[in-house]
Amino acid sequence: MTTSAIERFEARADAGPEAPWLYRLTRGIGGFICYCTLNTHVLNPEAVERPGPFILALTHLSHLEPFLMGAVMDRKIDWMTRKEFYRHKLFAWYLNHVDAFMVDRQGVPVSAIRTGIARLREGNVVGICPEGGVTVGGNSVIRGGTIKRGVCSLALRTGAPIVPCVMLNTHTLNCVGPWLPYRRGTVYVGYGHLIHPPTGLRSTRANRFALAEQVRRGFVDLYGKMREAFAVGDESIPWQVIL
């Protein structure tokens, strides 16, 4: 099932009174801008239109995906965000006030895992880009690349399902033209089927590897379905990072 940008905008509910005021403000402004400028096509939106906790595992083909996802998806997302974005006080203040939390990709992310577990146990949605950064070309998970296994640790330790999410064509938005009015840009969003971690399994290395392989296949399958549903070619993935 696919929905158009207009249908999504008209049907959208507010992020909820539990969302911080700054998150709701950002989402409102971002949603209005996207509605005026972008054609957003969504595949399988019902996968995330559900109560309860889950982990949103998002591709990272450009730097824009997390920001666009906040405008596209109805539920509030608590993003696991790289330490580098907290270096500037203004960015750190903003991230803290939209319920993001920090992860050190170069060290042992114990604190981030604990925070993610706590957020999921509170019934929240935790957003992660499991590729660990902007990944393009053959390294992209939707072309068969690998993912970090922190997402699997969270799922195994909480029982929360993982929802693979692919966002295509975002690399074309790194210039002014697509953001002008009258919908000059196009973005494709696809949600995969929920991947439930096996019950009763501990978060061991072997179990994380097995679940990561299942998630990786979920991304590849979802990308194939999106190419068929939206009639997009492989050029929807950049072969190099576009700044």
C-alpha positions, 0 to 999 in steps of 0.5 A: 500500500502506498500513500501520497503526500497529500493523504499523509498530510491530511490524515496526520495526527499530532506527535502527541502531548508527551512530545517536547514542545520543541519537537512538536514545533520542529515537526510542525514547521518541517511537515509544512515545508515538506508538504509545500515542496516535496512529493513524498510517497510512502510504502506500507505506512501501517507498519509504524501506525501502531502503539507500543515501543519499536525500533525504527532502523533507518537507512542513511544515504544522506544527512537529511533522513532523520530530519525528514523522518521526523516530519513524515512519521506520526509517532515521536522518535527518540533518535540515537545521535552521534557524539559529534553532533553534541560538540556545539552547545546550541546543537547539544541543547536542541538535541537534548530538548527533542529527546535525542540521546548520544552514542559514541560510535568510536567507543563502547556504547554502554550508556547509549544502549542503557538509555535506548532500553529505558526509552523502549521500556517507557513505550517510546519509538527509538530511531537508529541509523544502523549503518553507523553514518552516511553509507553509499554505493555498494556499502549501503545496506540496501545493496547488501552492506553490513550494519552495526549490531547495537540495534540488535542489542536493544531488540534482544534486551527489550523484546521490541520489534525492529522496523526497517525503513528505507528513504530514497532520493534524499541525496538530490535534496542537497541544493536549493531547487527541490526546496522551492514551492510547488513540489519540485523534489521527490522522496520515497519512504518504505517501511518493512515488516516488523522483525521480532527478536526471538523470545528468551534469547540473551544478547550474545554475540551469536544472537546479535549476528543472527538478528543482524543478518535478518535485519539486513535481508529485510532492508534488501527485500524492502528496497526491491519492493520499493523499486517495483512499487515506485518504478525507481531505478538503482540511481536512487542510491548515490555512489558517493557522498554528496555534501 
